[in-house]
Amino acid sequence: MTDPAQRTREIPVFMVVPPRALLLDIAGPMEVLRKANAEQAAVRFSLTYVGPSPSVGSSVGLGLAGIAPLPQRLPDGALVVISGAADQPVGAAPDCRMEDAPLEAAIVAWLASVIRPGVRLVSICSGALLAARAGLLEGYECTTHFATITELVRLAPTARVRENRLYVDDGERLTSAGITAGVDLMLYIVAREAGHAAALAVARYLVVYLRRGGADPQLSPWLEGRNHIHPAIHRAQDAVAADPARDWSVEALARIAVTSPRNLSRLFNDHAGMSVTDYVNRMRVALARELVIGSRLDLEHVAERAGFASTRQFRRAWSRLHDGPPSRMRAGLS
């Protein structure tokens, strides 16, 4: 008999396909979820494509069909994802936006009627504009593609619109800058729901390699010390990146790398340019940075979630990599 504690938890995902759908906004995030389902069994993302029309044209001129009608009700715990749309798709008429206005209005009305507490709304790129038109971003922190920031500010006057952010998590509203940032946001969601190991495996499959945080610099801290081809070190680094908060000792990582602790220490210094302990602390600080930026946890809980023994230890490790304290980084994004 199956242990109830080991049953797969299902998350219903409804991808809203608008007219002139930006294809990468759909394919990128949904490929993340498809691969996440293949990489682990604890959480299953159940995907359904919905929209006001059974078929639409996409940004690159490829037609999309088999789209289910917008459901009258959503199950508890559902994830609604809204794709962005292209202004002028390949091969489309110049006045296509005007022709598509009734379909967009149908999406807006549907969103306003079905989104409720317990249902998370995720927007990719200009999909945030449809959410804003439905009044669903008022009072929330959010973002969108840089080209539509001004319009989002106009449509959601009480929203706290953030510029130059890859994505923003504000409880049941998650928004992204779109295009490839939609992949980053979905990897973030996978990490939250299915664990960092699953997100790491998906990122490597997609050759994104390691996810970027919502406000990460162009070079992600998750990539530091990885500019080498030594397989033993990569095995150890993969283990740490998948679960930075674990109590990693040099001995434990040496067993994963299939080498001696002394040799692993030497290899890390030679190929990664840092000690094993330094690498572990860098990954913990990178995780803590995501928590500082993407959550409202106090610093004590951030330190605990990231694997530090105390807030003091966390602050000491943080100060080696950042000029200011974590509280200043959080304040700078508010």
C-alpha positions in Angstrom: 0.0 0.0 0.0 1.3 3.5 -1.0 2.5 5.6 1.9 0.3 8.8 1.8 3.3 10.9 2.8 5.1 9.8 -0.4 2.2 10.6 -2.7 3.0 13.0 -5.5 1.7 16.5 -4.9 0.0 17.9 -8.0 0.1 21.6 -9.0 -2.4 22.5 -11.7 -0.9 24.9 -14.1 -3.0 26.9 -16.6 -1.0 28.6 -19.3 -3.1 31.4 -20.8 -2.3 31.7 -24.6 -3.2 35.2 -25.8 -3.4 36.3 -29.4 -0.1 37.1 -31.0 1.5 34.9 -28.3 5.2 35.5 -27.8 6.3 31.9 -28.4 9.4 31.9 -26.1 7.3 33.2 -23.2 5.3 29.9 -23.5 7.9 27.4 -24.6 10.6 28.4 -22.2 8.7 28.3 -18.9 6.6 25.2 -19.9 9.8 23.3 -20.9 11.1 24.0 -17.4 8.0 22.4 -15.9 8.1 19.5 -18.3 11.6 18.7 -17.4 10.9 19.2 -13.7 8.2 16.5 -13.9 10.8 14.1 -15.4 13.5 14.9 -12.9 11.6 14.2 -9.7 8.4 12.5 -8.4 7.5 14.6 -5.3 5.7 17.3 -7.3 3.9 17.1 -10.6 3.1 20.2 -12.6 -0.1 19.4 -14.5 -0.1 21.6 -17.7 -3.2 22.9 -19.5 -3.2 25.5 -22.3 -6.2 27.8 -22.2 -7.4 30.8 -24.0 -10.4 32.7 -25.6 -9.7 31.1 -29.0 -8.9 27.4 -29.8 -6.1 28.6 -32.1 -3.9 31.7 -32.4 -1.0 32.9 -34.4 2.4 33.3 -32.5 5.1 35.9 -32.7 7.2 33.9 -35.1 4.3 33.2 -37.5 3.7 29.6 -36.3 0.1 28.8 -35.5 -0.8 27.3 -32.1 -3.8 25.1 -31.9 -5.5 22.7 -29.4 -6.1 25.5 -26.8 -8.8 24.6 -24.3 -11.5 27.2 -23.4 -11.0 29.4 -20.4 -12.4 27.4 -17.4 -15.2 28.9 -15.3 -13.4 27.9 -12.1 -9.9 27.1 -11.0 -8.9 24.5 -8.4 -7.3 25.6 -5.1 -3.5 25.8 -5.4 -3.6 26.5 -9.2 -0.9 28.4 -10.9 -2.1 30.7 -13.7 0.6 31.8 -16.2 0.0 34.6 -18.7 2.2 34.8 -21.7 3.3 38.0 -23.3 2.3 39.0 -26.8 4.1 40.5 -29.8 3.1 43.9 -31.3 3.8 42.8 -34.8 4.2 39.0 -35.4 5.8 37.6 -38.5 3.4 37.8 -41.4 0.6 39.5 -39.5 -1.5 42.4 -40.7 -0.5 45.9 -39.4 -3.9 46.3 -37.6 -3.8 42.9 -35.9 -3.7 44.4 -32.4 -7.1 46.1 -33.0 -8.6 42.9 -34.4 -7.4 41.0 -31.3 -8.8 43.5 -28.8 -12.0 41.4 -28.1 -9.8 38.3 -27.3 -7.6 40.3 -24.9 -10.7 41.7 -23.3 -12.0 38.2 -22.7 -8.8 37.2 -21.0 -8.9 40.3 -18.8 -12.6 39.6 -17.8 -11.8 36.0 -17.1 -8.8 36.8 -14.9 -10.9 39.2 -12.9 -13.5 36.6 -12.3 -11.4 33.5 -11.4 -8.2 34.7 -9.6 -8.8 34.5 -5.9 -6.8 33.9 -2.7 -5.2 30.5 -3.0 -4.6 30.8 -6.8 -1.2 32.2 -7.8 -0.9 34.5 -10.8 2.4 34.4 -12.9 2.9 36.8 -15.7 5.6 36.6 -18.3 6.7 39.7 -20.1 3.8 41.9 -21.3 1.4 39.4 -19.8 1.6 41.7 -16.7 -0.4 44.3 -18.7 -3.4 41.9 -18.9 -3.2 41.2 -15.2 -3.0 45.0 -14.5 -6.1 45.6 -16.7 -7.9 43.0 -14.6 -6.9 45.0 -11.4 -4.9 42.1 -10.1 -1.6 43.9 -9.5 -2.9 46.9 -7.5 -0.9 47.2 -4.3 1.6 44.5 -5.3 5.2 44.7 -6.2 5.7 43.6 -9.8 7.7 44.0 -13.0 7.4 43.5 -16.8 9.6 43.8 -19.9 11.5 47.1 -19.9 9.6 48.2 -23.1 6.2 48.0 -21.3 7.2 49.4 -17.8 5.6 52.8 -18.5 2.4 51.2 -19.6 2.3 48.9 -16.6 2.7 52.0 -14.3 -0.3 53.6 -16.1 -2.5 50.5 -15.9 -1.7 49.7 -12.2 -1.3 53.1 -10.5 -1.1 51.6 -7.0 1.3 48.8 -7.9 5.0 49.1 -6.9 6.5 48.6 -10.3 10.1 47.6 -10.3 12.5 48.4 -13.2 15.6 46.4 -14.1 14.4 43.2 -12.4 14.4 39.7 -13.9 11.4 38.8 -11.8 9.5 39.8 -8.6 7.8 37.5 -6.1 5.1 39.2 -4.0 3.2 36.3 -2.5 0.5 35.2 -4.9 1.7 37.5 -7.7 4.9 36.6 -9.5 5.9 38.7 -12.5 8.9 38.6 -14.8 10.7 40.7 -17.4 9.8 38.1 -20.0 11.6 36.4 -22.8 14.4 34.4 -21.1 13.5 35.9 -17.7 10.4 33.7 -17.9 12.7 30.7 -17.6 14.5 32.2 -14.6 11.2 32.8 -12.9 9.9 29.3 -13.5 13.2 27.8 -12.3 12.7 29.8 -9.1 9.2 28.4 -8.8 10.5 24.8 -9.3 13.1 25.4 -6.7 10.5 26.5 -4.2 8.1 23.7 -5.0 10.3 20.7 -5.8 13.7 21.7 -4.3 17.0 23.2 -5.5 18.2 19.8 -6.8 15.3 19.7 -9.3 15.9 23.3 -10.4 19.6 22.6 -10.9 18.9 19.5 -13.0 16.4 21.4 -15.2 18.8 24.4 -15.6 21.6 22.1 -16.7 19.4 20.3 -19.2 18.3 23.7 -20.7 22.0 24.8 -20.8 21.0 27.7 -18.6 23.3 25.9 -16.3 22.3 27.7 -13.1 19.4 29.9 -12.4 19.6 33.7 -11.9 18.0 35.4 -9.0 15.4 38.1 -9.5 17.9 40.9 -9.1 21.1 39.0 -10.0 23.9 40.7 -11.8 24.7 39.4 -15.3 27.2 36.9 -13.9 25.3 34.8 -11.5 27.1 34.0 -8.2 26.0 30.4 -8.8 28.5 30.2 -11.7 31.5 31.3 -9.7 34.3 28.8 -9.5 32.9 26.7 -12.3 35.2 27.8 -15.1 36.9 24.4 -15.3 36.3 20.9 -16.7 37.4 18.7 -13.8 34.7 16.1 -13.3 35.4 15.4 -9.6 35.1 19.0 -8.6 31.9 19.4 -10.7 30.4 16.5 -8.8 31.1 18.1 -5.5 29.9 21.6 -6.7 26.7 20.1 -8.1 25.9 18.5 -4.7 26.5 21.8 -2.9 24.5 23.9 -5.4 21.6 21.5 -5.2 21.4 21.8 -1.4 23.6 24.7 -0.1 22.0 24.5 3.4 23.2 21.0 4.1 26.0 20.4 6.6 28.8 19.9 4.0 32.1 18.7 5.3 35.2 18.2 3.1 34.9 14.5 3.9 31.3 14.3 2.7 32.1 16.1 -0.5 35.2 13.9 -1.1 33.0 10.8 -1.0 30.7 12.4 -3.7 33.7 13.4 -5.7 35.3 9.9 -5.3 38.6 11.2 -4.1 40.4 11.8 -0.8 39.6 14.9 1.4 43.2 16.1 1.0 43.1 15.7 -2.8 39.7 17.4 -3.1 41.0 20.4 -1.1 44.0 20.7 -3.5 41.8 20.3 -6.6 39.4 23.1 -5.4 42.3 25.5 -4.9 43.9 24.6 -8.2 40.8 24.6 -10.4 38.1 26.6 -8.7 40.5 29.2 -7.2 39.1 28.8 -3.7 38.9 26.4 -0.8 36.0 23.9 -0.3 34.8 25.9 2.7 34.9 29.1 0.7 32.8 27.5 -2.1 30.2 26.2 0.3 29.9 29.6 1.9 29.6 31.4 -1.4 26.7 29.1 -2.4 25.0 29.7 0.9 25.4 33.4 0.5 24.0 33.1 -3.0 21.0 31.3 -1.6 20.6 33.8 1.2 20.7 36.6 -1.4 17.7 35.1 -3.2 15.9 34.9 0.1 16.7 38.4 1.0 15.5 39.7 -2.3 12.6 37.4 -3.0 11.1 36.9 0.4 10.1 38.8 3.6 11.9 36.4 5.9 13.8 38.1 8.7 17.6 37.7 8.7 17.6 35.0 11.4 15.4 32.8 9.3 17.3 33.7 6.1 20.5 32.5 7.8 18.8 29.3 9.0 17.4 28.5 5.5 20.7 29.1 3.9 22.6 26.7 6.2 24.4 29.1 8.5 24.7 28.2 12.2 23.9 31.7 13.3 23.0 35.2 12.0 26.4 36.3 13.1 28.1 33.7 10.9 25.8 34.6 8.0 26.7 38.3 8.3 30.4 37.5 8.4 30.2 35.4 5.3 28.0 38.0 3.6 30.5 40.8 4.3 33.3 39.0 2.5 31.3 39.1 -0.7 29.1 42.3 -0.5 29.9 45.8 0.4 26.8 46.5 2.4 24.7 44.5 4.8 21.8 42.3 3.5 19.3 44.8 5.0 20.6 47.5 2.7 20.2 45.3 -0.4 16.6 44.6 0.6 15.9 48.3 1.3 17.4 49.2 -2.1 14.8 47.1 -3.9 11.8 48.5 -2.0 
